[in-house]
Amino acid sequence: MDRKTATLPILVLPRNTVLLPGIVQRIVVSSNRPDIASLLAAVYTRAASKAPNGRIDAVPIACIPLASPFLGPNGQLLIQDGERAVRPNRGDVDPAKASKSDLFDWGVAARITGLEGGVGEFTLLVQGVTRVRLEKAYREKSYLEGKVVYFQDEESRVDATLEELAQHLKLLSRELVAVLRLSAILPRSNGLSPLLARRLDLFITRQRQPGALADFMANILSLSNEEKLQVLALVDVKERVTKVIELLDREVGNLKNNMKITTYTTTTIPFDVDPDTPRNEIEKIWRSGIPRAPVKVGTSSGMGVPFPPPPKLMGRRGGDADEDDPEPNEIDELKKRLDAAKLSPEAAKVADRELKRLRKIHPAQAEHAVLRAYLETLADIPWTTTTNDRLGPETLSRARKQLDDDHYGLEKVKKRLLEYLAVLRLKQSINDDVDAQIKKAEEELGTADAASTDEKADAPSLDPTLEEKIKANRAKLDVLRSKRMVDKSPILLLVGPPGVGKTSLARSIAIALGRKFHRISLGGVRDEAEIKGHRRTYVAAMPGLIVNGLKKVGVANPVFLLDEIDKVGGSSFHGDPSAAMLEVLDPEQNHSFSDHYVNIPIDLSKVMFIATANSLDTIPPPLLDRMETIHLPGYTTLEKRHIAMQHLVPKQLRANGLSENQVIFAEEAIAKIIESYTREAGVRNLEREISAVLRGKAVELADAKDAGNLERYDPHVGVDDLERFLGIEKFEEEIAQQTSRPGIVTGLVAYSAGGNGSILFIEVADMPGNGTVQLTGRLGETLKESVEVALSWVKAHAFELGLARSASENILKDRSIHVHCPSGAIPKDGPSSGIAQAMALISLFSGKAVPPTLAMTGEISLRGRILPVGGIKEKLIGALRAGVRTVLLPAQNRKDLKDVPQEVKDGLEVVYVSHIWQAIRHVWPDGGWPSEQDHPGIQSRL
C-alpha cells in the first residue's frame, strides 16, 4: 500500500517529552530555543500564502522526540531491564541543535493550536494528529526540515481479537479511574476529583477507536520516556493496545498496593488487641490510654482488612488532639468561637448538633467543608453583641450639632431622629430604675431562699409564711422584668430626587447614634435568595445580604442603609425580592427573621433600617406600608447657596490641593452657578461645576508660582470669571418685563427636577377665524385642559366682564385664539396655570394689560374657584429672583408660607384669593367690574 509522504518543518521536542496522536502538549519557548521561533515564523508565512486570513493550525508540522540509548530505531529494547541500567549522560544533546542521528525515528504530524504567554517566554500548544516516520532530516534554516511518511490507524476491518482487546482496555481504564477516585479520600494521597472522574469515565465509555484510547491512556499513565517511545513506535493497533493493557495492569496493581499500605500505616490500634476483639471493646481499650502501635487487625476469616479507629480518636482533625501535637485543634477552636458568640438557645442547640456531626465526618469529604462553613457563619453572626448608644444629658444637643454640621436644612428628618433619641433616652432611664428594683428584689429573694434552706435542714416541714413570701418575691420579680422597655428601632424611608443627601444623611445618623453603619445596595437585585440567602442543599450556598451585613459590622444594633429600594426587581422565576423584604422591614416580624442558609431565627428588631428611594411608584404598597416615609424635597436656590458656601467649597478646596485663602468665592458667583449652570434638585452638578472652577484656579496658581509672579495671581472668583472656567451659560432665567401689553401674563413654575422655581410667560393672541384654539409650547394634557377650563369660564361670563354686548353673544364667533408658552423645547404640564390663563384671556379680550411685576399661580374650576397647588416655596423664591413684586396665591396655600424663607416673605407682597373675581378686582381695581353682592369673592361650598 502506498503511503503519503511530505516534507514538513520539524519541531524537536524537549528532553523526556513524547507527543502522541490526539494529545495536546504545552511546549515552553524561551531564548534557548530560537529554532522554535523561526519555525513559528515560517508557519505564519505559509499560512498567509495559502489565504489572506489563513490559520496557522492548517499548516502541519512534525513533532519528533529525542532518541533513547536503550531503544532501537523501531522501538525495540536494546538493554534488558533497562530501567535499572545506568543511563549514559545525554545532557549534551541540545534540542535546538539536534541532528538526524539525535532524533527518534518515529514522531507525529501535528498542528499548532495556540499560543499562551507574553514577551520573553511563551508557551506553544501543539496537538498530535497521526504517526509519521522520519526518513530524512536536514537543516537549511535555523530549524530542521525533513521528509516523513504518514501512518494512519487501520481500524475499518471488523476483528474479533481487536474487539476483545478493546473491551479489556476499557475495563482496565475505568478501573484505573475508579482506583484514582477512591485514593482521593485517603490522607496524603493525590486522586481525582469526582467531576473529573465522571468526565474521564464518560470519555472512556464513548471512545470507539481502540488505538486512540490506547494513546490517551498511555499519556496519562506514569510511564518512563522509553515506554512512551515504544508506544509511539507501535503502528499496529493490536500491538499498541496489548502494550497499553500491560502498562495499565501494572499501574492499577501499584495503586492498589499503595492504598493497602496507606490504610495499614494510618490505622493505629493497641498492639495487644486480638483480631476477633469486638469494636466496642477496642474503643474501651483506646479510652484506657494503653500505648498504641501500628498493626493490622484481621477478621475471623484471616483476611487482612484495614480497621478504622473510632471517630473520636481520629487525631487532630477528628476530635481530641494528641497532647504532643503543637498545632491547635481546629474543631476545638471553632467550638470556642461558638461559645464566645453567645448564641441564642435555638442556635446553640443547632450548633451543638452540627458540631457533633462535624467530628464524625472525614475532612476529605465534601460535607465536611460545607458543615464547617455553616458553623463558622453561626460563629460570625452577632447574636447578642451590641454597641452602647451615646445616651446622656448632652445626647440631643450633640446629635443636633452633628446633623447640622453635616447637612443644611432637612428639618423633617432631623426632627424625626431627635424624637427617636429622646424616646430611647427616656426608655433607658426607665430601664435603669427597673433594673435597680430587680436587683433589690433578687437580693430579697436570695435571702428568703437561704432562710428556707436553713429551715429545711432543721425541720422537715417549711414555714407557710416563709413559703408565701418566696412566692410573692418571685411574682414581684417577674412583674418587674416585664416592665423593662424594649427598643424597636424605626424603619425610615427617605424619598427624594437624586443628590439631596439621602445616603450621606443615613451615615450621619449612625455617627450621631454612635452605631456602626453598613450600606446595602438593592439596585438591580433580581433574586429572592440575595436577600434571604440560599438553602444549604445547593452547591456554594451562602447567606443573604442581611446576614452578611450583620457579619461584617459584628453588632446586633447597627444602622443599615437599604439604598435604592425602589429599584428592586419584581417577581420572576427567581422569586420576588420585594416580597422577601417584607419580613425584614416589618417591625412585628423581624425579631425572628429567618435566612434560608442559617435557618435559625435572627433578631433584627434592634437594627435601624433606613431605606432610600427616588420614587414611590415602583415600591409595592405592602412594602411601602411597613416603612415610615419622609419626603426630602429638592433644595431651593437659597439652600444650595448655603450648602455650597458651608460644605461644597471647603470640600473641593481640599480635594484640589488649595487652601481657603488661595481661592475666595463671591456669593454672587455661587448664585450664578446655581441659576445659570445647573438645574437639579440636589447639589451633585453644582459640586462638579465648583470643582471645575477650582481646577482652573489651580492652573492659574501653578503657572504664577512657576513664573515667579505670585503677586499677579488673583484668588477672588466673581461672576465675570465664570465664563472663562465654565463656558457660556447653560440655562437662562426668565426676568420680569418692565412693560406689558394685553394678552401677556406672568405665571409661576416649579421645575420637575425639584429645588428650582421661576416665572413663566403666558401669551395669548387673537385673529380672525371661526372659534378655534391653538396651543403651542409643548403643553401637557393637564395644561391644555386648564386652558379649556379658563376659556369656558371667560366665555360663560363674557357679558359680566364687559366683553360681550349681550349674555347670548359668543365672543369667539368670528375670531380664533392662539395660546403659547415660551421655551418651546421644554415640556410643561400641571394645573397651576389656570388662573394665569384666565387672566390672559380677559386681558386680551378687554384690552387691559396686567402689571408686569405681578405674577400668579393657582388652579381654577368652572365655578371660578381658585384651588391650591404645590411647589409654593420654589415658586416664590424664583419670583423674587426674577424681579416680581406681587404674587397672587390660592387662599388654601396660606399654610405653605411657613416653609418659605423670611427674606423671600419680606421681598414679596403675597395676596391670597379664593375666587377669580377677587383676582380680577386686585389686578384691575379700577375696571368697573360687577359688584361684590352679584359675584362674592367667597362662595359657599355646599
VOKERO-795963 format. One record per residue (C-alpha): x, y, z; residue in three letters. Coordinates in steps of 0.2 Angstrom, whole numbers, plus 2048, in hexadecimal, padded with zeros to 3 digits. Example, Ala and Ser with C-alpha at 12.3 -4.5 7.8 and 13.67 -1.06 7.14 Angstrom:
<atoms>
83E7EA827ala 8447FB824ser 
</atoms>
This chain:
<atoms>
800800800met 8078117FBasp 80881D80Aarg 80883080Alys 81883980Bthr 81C84B80Eala 829857813thr 825860823leu 82E86C82Fpro 83486283Eile 831868850leu 83E85E85Bval 83585A86Bleu 83E85E87Cpro 846850885arg 83B84288Dasn 82C849883thr 82283E877val 81384486Eleu 806837869leu 7F883985Cpro 7E8842863gly 7F284A871ile 7F485C874val 80686087Bgln 80C871882arg 81E87587Dile 826883886val 83088F879val 83E899881ser 84E8A187Aser 85689087Aasn 84B88A86Carg 84D89685Dpro 849888851asp 837888858ile 83589A855ala 83C899843ser 83088A840leu 822894846leu 8268A283Bala 82789682Cala 81688F831val 80E8A0831tyr 8168A4820thr 80F894818arg 7FE897820ala 7FD8A8819ala 8028A2807ser 7F4896807lys 7E68A380Bala 7E68B5811pro 7DE8B0821asn 7E789F822gly 7E7896833arg 7F788F839ile 7EF87F83Fasp 7ED87A82Cala 80087982Aval 806868830pro 816866839ile 82085683Fala 823854851cys 832848854ile 838843865pro 84B840869leu 85182E868ala 855823877ser 865819878pro 85A80A87Fphe 84F80986Fleu 85280485Dgly 84B80E84Epro 83B80484Fasn 839805861gly 8407F4866gln 8497F3877leu 85C7F2875leu 8607EF887ile 8567E3892gln 84F7EA8A2asp 8547FB89Bgly 84B8048AAglu 8597FE8B5arg 8688008AAala 87380F8ACval 86D81C89Farg 87B824895pro 87B837896asn 87283F887arg 87185088Fgly 87D857882asp 86F855874val 868866871asp 85686486Apro 859875860ala 86886E858lys 86385B856ala 867852846ser 85F84383Elys 86A837848ser 86383F859asp 85183C854leu 84682E856phe 840826846asp 82D82884Btrp 82383784Egly 81283F84Bval 80C84B83Eala 80485A848ala 7FC86A847arg 7FF87A851ile 7EF87E85Bthr 7F488D864gly 80089886Eleu 80089D880glu 80A8AA889gly 8128BA885gly 8238C2881val 8338B9885gly 82C8A7889glu 81C8A0882phe 81488F880thr 81088686Fleu 80187A86Fleu 80386C862val 7F785E85Fgln 7FC84D858gly 7F3847849val 7FA837842thr 80A82D843arg 818830837val 829828834arg 838833831leu 84182F821glu 84D83E81Flys 85184D828ala 85C85C823tyr 85F86E82Aarg 85E87B81Cglu 857888828lys 85888B83Bser 84C87C83Dtyr 84C86B836leu 841865828glu 83F853823gly 836846818lys 82983C821val 81D82D81Dval 80C82E825tyr 80581E82Ephe 7F281F831gln 7E981283Casp 7E0804833glu 7D180183Cglu 7C47FF82Fser 7C47EC82Farg 7BA7E283Cval 7C67D8846asp 7C07CD855ala 7D17CD85Dthr 7D27E085Cleu 7C07E2863glu 7C57D7872glu 7D57E1875leu 7CB7F1874ala 7BE7EB881gln 7CC7E688Chis 7D57F788Aleu 7C580088Flys 7C27F589Eleu 7D47F88A4leu 7D380B8A0ser 7C380D8AAarg 7CA8038B8glu 7D980F8B9leu 7CD81E8BAval 7C38158C8ala 7D38118D2val 7D98238CFleu 7C982A8D5arg 7C981F8E4leu 7DB8248E9ser 7D58368EAala 7CD8338FBile 7DD82C903leu 7E883890Cpro 7F883E903arg 7F28378F3ser 7EF83F8E2asn 7DF8398D9gly 7D283F8CDleu 7C484B8D1ser 7B38438CFpro 7AF84F8C0leu 7BF84A8B7leu 7BC8388BBala 7AB8388B3arg 7B18418A4arg 7BF8358A1leu 7B48268A4asp 7A782D897leu 7B583088Aphe 7BC81F88Cile 7AB81788Athr 7A782187Aarg 7B881E872gln 7B5813862arg 7C781385Cgln 7D3807866pro 7E380F85Fgly 7DE820864ala 7D881A876leu 7E9811878ala 7F2821873asp 7E882B880phe 7EA81F88Emet 7FD81E88Aala 7FE83088Casn 7F683189Dile 8008228A4leu 8108248AEser 81B81D8A1leu 82E81F89Eser 83482888Easn 839818886glu 828810889glu 81F81F881lys 82B81E872leu 82780B870gln 814810870val 81881D863leu 821811858ala 813804858leu 80A807848val 8007F7849asp 7F07FA853val 7EF7E985Blys 8017EA861glu 7FF7FB868arg 7EF7F6871val 7F77E7878thr 8067F187Elys 7FB7FE887val 7F17F088File 8017EA896glu 8067FB89Dleu 7F47FE8A3leu 7F47EE8ADasp 8047F28B5arg 7FF8048BAglu 7EE7FE8C1val 7F87F18CBgly 8047FE8D2asn 7F68098D7leu 7ED7FB8E0lys 7FC7F78EAasn 7FF8098EFasn 7ED80A8F5met 7F07FB900lys 800802907ile 7F881290Athr 7E980B914thr 7F47FF91Dtyr 80080D923thr 7F3819927thr 7E880D932thr 7EF80E944thr 7E8802951ile 7EF7FA961pro 7FD7EE95Dphe 7F67E0968asp 7E47E0961val 7DE7CF95Basp 7D87CF949pro 7C67C994Fasp 7C47D695Cthr 7B37DF95Apro 7B37F1955arg 7AC7F7965asn 7BA7EF96Fglu 7C77F7964ile 7BF808968glu 7C080497Alys 7D3800979ile 7D681096Ftrp 7CE81A97Darg 7D881198Aser 7E8819983gly 7F280997File 80180D973pro 7FD80B961arg 807804953ala 803801940pro 7FC7F093Dval 7F07E8931lys 7E07E1939val 7DA7D2931gly 7C87CA930thr 7C37B9935ser 7C67B3923ser 7D87B8924gly 7D77C5917met 7E17D591Agly 7D47E491Aval 7D87F691Fpro 7CF7FA92Fphe 7CB80C931pro 7CD814943pro 7BE81A94Cpro 7B882B946pro 7BD834956lys 7CF82D955leu 7D3833943met 7E083F949gly 7E1852946arg 7D3853939arg 7C7847940gly 7C684D952gly 7D284C961asp 7E385195Cala 7F3848962asp 7FB850971glu 80B851967asp 80385A958asp 80986C958pro 7FB87194Bglu 7EB877952pro 7DB86C950asn 7D1874943glu 7C086E949ile 7C487395Basp 7C8884955glu 7B888594Bleu 7AF87F95Blys 7B788D965lys 7B189A958arg 7A0893959leu 7A089496Casp 7A78A696Bala 7998AB95Fala 78C8A996Clys 77F8A1961leu 76D8A1964ser 76689196Cpro 75F88A95Bglu 77088E952ala 77A886960ala 77087695Elys 77387694Cval 78587A94Dala 78886C95Aasp 77F85F94Farg 78986493Fglu 799865948leu 79785394Elys 79384E93Barg 7A3858936leu 7AE84D942arg 7A883D939lys 7AB843927ile 7BC84091Fhis 7C485091Apro 7C684A908ala 7B3849906gln 7AA8578FDala 79D85890Cglu 7AB85C918his 7AF86D90Fala 79C87190Dval 79986E920leu 7A8877926arg 7A388691Bala 792886923tyr 798885935leu 7A5893931glu 79689E92Bthr 78D89B93Bleu 79C8A0945ala 79E8B093Basp 78C8B693Dile 78A8C394Cpro 77C8BB955trp 77D8C5965thr 78C8D1962thr 7868E3961thr 78E8F5962thr 789900970asn 77F90F96Aasp 78692096Farg 77892497Aleu 77A932987gly 77694498Cpro 77F94A97Dglu 77893D971thr 76B948968leu 776957966ser 78594D960arg 77A944953ala 77295494Darg 78395C94Blys 78994D941gln 77B94D935leu 77C960933asp 78E95F92Fasp 78C952922asp 77C95891Ahis 773968917tyr 760968918gly 757957918leu 74E95C928glu 74194E927lys 74E941927val 758949935lys 74894B93Flys 74493993Darg 755933943leu 75593E952leu 744937957glu 74B926956tyr 75A92A961leu 74F93396Dala 74492396Fval 753918970leu 75A92297Earg 74A922988leu 74990F985lys 75A90D98Cgln 75791899Bser 74790D99File 7518FD99Casn 75E9039A9asp 7519069B6asp 74A8F59B2val 75B8EC9B3asp 75E8F49C4ala 74D8ED9CAgln 7518DC9C2ile 7628DB9CBlys 75A8DF9DClys 74C8D29D9ala 7598C59D4glu 7638C99E4glu 7538C79EFglu 74F8B79E6leu 7618B09E9gly 75F8B49FBthr 74E8AB9FCala 75589C9F3asp 76489B9FFala 75889BA0Eala 74D88EA06ser 75C883A04thr 761885A16asp 74F880A1Cglu 74F871A11lys 75F86BA19ala 75886EA2Basp 746869A28ala 73E85DA1Cpro 730869A18ser 73287BA11leu 72988AA19asp 71A88FA0Fpro 71D8A1A12thr 72F8A0A0Bleu 7298969FCglu 71C8A39F8glu 7298B09F9lys 7348A79ECile 7268A59E0lys 7218B89E2ala 7338BD9DFasn 7348B29CFarg 7248B99C9ala 72A8CB9CClys 73A8C79C3leu 7318C19B4asp 7268D19B4val 7358DC9B4leu 73E8D39A6arg 72E8D599Cser 72F8E899Flys 7408E9995arg 73E8F4986met 7438EB975val 74A8F6968asp 7438F4956lys 74D8FE94Aser 74390893Dpro 74390392Bile 745913921leu 74391690Eleu 74B926907leu 74392A8F7val 74A9388ECgly 75393C8DCpro 7659378D9pro 7729428E1gly 7699488F0val 77393F8FDgly 769930901lys 778924902thr 78393090Bser 775934918leu 77492191Dala 787921920arg 78593192Bser 777929935ile 78291A939ala 79092693Eile 784930949ala 77E91F951leu 78F918953gly 78A90994Aarg 7938FF93Clys 78D90392Aphe 78B8F791Chis 7848FA90Aarg 77A8EE900ile 7778F28EEser 7678EB8E8leu 7688F28D6gly 7668E48CAgly 7638D68D6val 7598C98CDarg 75A8BA8D7asp 7518B68E8glu 7608AC8EEala 76B8BC8EEglu 7608C28FCile 75C8B2905lys 76B8A8900gly 76C8978F8his 7678868FFarg 77587B905arg 77086E8F9thr 7778788EBtyr 7898788E5val 7928878EBala 78488D8F6ala 78789D900met 77D8A990Bpro 7738B8905gly 7788CA905leu 7708CD916ile 77A8BF91Fval 78A8C4916asn 7878D691Bgly 7858D092Dleu 7958C692Clys 79F8D4925lys 79A8E1932val 79B8D4941gly 78D8DC94Bval 77A8D994Dala 7758EB94Dasn 77D8F493Epro 776900932val 7728F8921phe 770902912leu 7658FA905leu 7699048F6asp 75E9068E6glu 7508FB8EDile 7459018DFasp 7508F98D2lys 74E8E78D9val 7498DB8CCgly 7378D48CBgly 7318C38CBser 7398B68C0ser 73E8A48BFphe 74B8A88CChis 73E8AE8D8gly 7398BF8DEasp 7468C98E7pro 73A8D78ECser 72F8C98F5ala 73F8C38FEala 7428D4905met 7318D490Dleu 7378C991Bglu 7478D391Dval 73E8E491Fleu 72E8DF929asp 7318E493Bpro 7258D6940glu 72F8C8937gln 7418CD936asn 7458C8948his 7458B6941ser 74C8B892Fphe 7508A8927ser 75E8A791Aasp 75D89890Fhis 76F893912tyr 770896925val 75E88F927asn 75E896939ile 7548A593Fpro 75E8B4940ile 7598C4949asp 7598D393Eleu 74E8DE949ser 75D8E794Flys 7648EC93Eval 75F8FD938met 75A8FC926phe 75B90B91Bile 755909909ala 7579158FBthr 74D9178EBala 74B9248DDasn 73991F8DAser 72A9168E3leu 7229108D3asp 72D9008D1thr 72C8FB8E4ile 71E8EE8E7pro 7108F58F3pro 7138E7900pro 7258EB901leu 7228FE901leu 7158FC910asp 7238F591Barg 72E90491Amet 72D915921glu 72E921912thr 737931913ile 73793C903his 7479468FFleu 7439548F3pro 75095B8E8gly 75B9698EEtyr 75697A8EAthr 7629878E3thr 76598F8F4leu 76897E8FCglu 7749798EElys 77D98A8F1arg 77F986904his 785974900ile 7919798F3ala 7999868FEmet 79997C90Egln 79D96A907his 7A19698F5leu 7AE9768F3val 7B8971902pro 7B795F8FClys 7BD9628EAgln 7CB96E8F0leu 7D295F8FAarg 7CF9538EBala 7D895F8DFasn 7E79638EBgly 7E29758EEleu 7E197E8FEser 7D398A903glu 7DD99A900asn 7E29948EFgln 7D19948E7val 7C399F8EEile 7B199D8E6phe 7A59AC8E6ala 7949A78EAglu 78E9AF8DAglu 7999A38D1ala 7919948DAile 78099B8D6ala 78499C8C4lys 78A98A8C3ile 77A9848CBile 76F98E8C0glu 77898E8AFser 78397E8AFtyr 7789718B9thr 76696C8BAarg 76495E8C6glu 75C9598D6ala 76C9548DFgly 77D95C8DFval 78894F8D5arg 7899598C5asn 78C9698CFleu 79B9608D8glu 7A295B8C7arg 7A096D8C0glu 7A99748D0ile 7B79678CEser 7B996C8BCala 7BB97E8C1val 7C89798CFleu 7D296F8C2arg 7D397E8B7gly 7D99888C6lys 7E697B8CAala 7ED97C8B9val 7EE98F8BAglu 7F798D8CBleu 8039808C5ala 80898B8B6asp 80A99A8C1ala 8159918CDlys 8209898BFasp 82299A8B7ala 8269A38C7gly 8189AF8C6asn 80E9AA8D5leu 8089BB8D8glu 7FF9BC8C7arg 7F49AD8CDtyr 7E29B38D2asp 7DA9A68DEpro 7C89AE8DChis 7BB9A68D1val 7AD9B18CBgly 79F9B08BFval 7A99B68B1asp 7B69A88B3asp 7AA99A8B1leu 7A999A89Eglu 7BC99889Darg 7BB9888A8phe 7A99818A4leu 7A6988892gly 79599088Dile 78698F898glu 77C97F896lys 76C98589Dphe 76399689Bglu 75899E8A9glu 7489A68A4glu 7489B98AAile 7389C38ADala 7359CF8A0gln 7359E28A3gln 7269E5897thr 7179DA893ser 7099D9886arg 6F89D0886pro 6F89BE884gly 7099BB88Eile 7099B58A0val 7179AF8ABthr 71499E8B3gly 71F9948BFleu 7279838BCval 7309768C7ala 73B96B8BDtyr 7389588BDser 74A9558C2ala 74695E8D3gly 74F96B8DCgly 74D9798CFasn 73F9858CBgly 73D9938BEser 73099D8B5ile 7279988A5leu 7209A4898phe 70F99F891ile 70B9A8881glu 6FA9A8879val 6F69B0867ala 6E69B185Dasp 6E39B184Bmet 6D49B083Fpro 6CE99E83Egly 6C0993843asn 6C2990855gly 6D1984855thr 6DE983863val 6F097F85Fgln 6FC97A86Dleu 70F97A86Bthr 71F979876gly 71F96687Aarg 710967886leu 70B95788Fgly 6F9950890glu 6F59588A1thr 6FB96989Bleu 6F196888Blys 6E2964896glu 6E59738A1ser 6E597E891val 6D497788Cglu 6CD97989Eval 6D398B89Eala 6CC98F88Dleu 6BB987892ser 6BA9928A1trp 6BE9A2897val 6B199E88Alys 6A499A897ala 6A79AA8A0his 6AB9B5891ala 69C9C0893phe 6A09C48A6glu 6B29C78A1leu 6AC9D4894gly 6B39CA886leu 6A29C787Dala 6939D2879arg 6879C587Fser 6879B588Aala 6849AA87Aser 6929B1870glu 6A19A586Casn 6B19AF86Dile 6BA9A2862leu 6AD9A2854lys 6B89AB847asp 6C99A984Farg 6D699C854ser 6E399C862ile 6F4996864his 6FC992875val 70E990876his 71B98D884cys 72D992880pro 73C986881ser 73397A875gly 74196D877ala 73D96A889ile 72D95F88Dpro 721967899lys 7129608A2asp 7089628B2gly 6F896B8B7pro 70097A8C0ser 6FE9868B1ser 6EB9868B1gly 6EA9978B8ile 6F799F8ADala 6EF99889Egln 6DE99F8A3ala 6E69B08A6met 6EF9B0896ala 6DF9AD88Cleu 6D69BB896ile 6E59C6893ser 6E59C2880leu 6D29C487Ephe 6D09D4889ser 6E09DC882gly 6E79DF894lys 6F99DB898ala 6FE9D18A8val 70C9DA8B2pro 71C9D28ADpro 7229D08BFthr 7139C68C4leu 7149B38C3ala 7079A68C7met 7049938CAthr 6F59898CDgly 6E997C8C6glu 6D79828C1ile 6C79798C0ser 6B897C8B5leu 6AF9858C3arg 6BE9918C4gly 6C598B8D4arg 6D898B8D6ile 6DF97B8DCleu 6F09778E5pro 7009728DCval 71196B8E1gly 7239728E0gly 71E9828E9ile 7309848F1lys 7399828E1glu 72D98D8D7lys 72F99B8E3leu 74299A8E4ile 74299A8D1gly 7369A98D0ala 7419B48DBleu 7509AF8D1arg 7479B48C1ala 7429C68C7gly 7309C28CCval 7299CD8D9arg 7179C78DCthr 7119B58DBval 6FF9AE8DBleu 6FD99E8E4leu 6EE9928E8pro 6E79968F9ala 6E99838FEgln 6FC9858FBasn 6FE99190Aarg 705983914lys 71397F908asp 71B99090Cleu 72298991Clys 730980912asp 734990908val 74499990Epro 7419A9917gln 74C9B390Aglu 7409AD8FCval 7309B2907lys 7389C490Aasp 73B9C68F7gly 72A9C28F0leu 7189C78F3glu 70E9B88F4val 6FB9BA8F0val 6F09AB8F4tyr 6E09A88E9val 6D399B8E9ser 6C99A08DAhis 6CD9A78C9ile 6C39B68CCtrp 6CE9BB8DBgln 6DD9B98CFala 6D59C48C2ile 6D19D28CEarg 6E39D18D5his 6EB9D28C3val 6E09DF8BDtrp 6D99E88CCpro 6D29F68C1asp 6CA9EB8B4gly 6B89EE8B8gly 6B49DC8BBtrp 6A49D58C2pro 6A09D88D4ser 6A59CD8E3glu 6939C98E6gln 6909C28D4asp 6A09B88D4his 6A79B58E6pro 6B99B18E8gly 6B69A28F3ile 6A99968EEgln 6A09898F8ser 6A79778F5arg 69696F8FAleu 
</atoms>
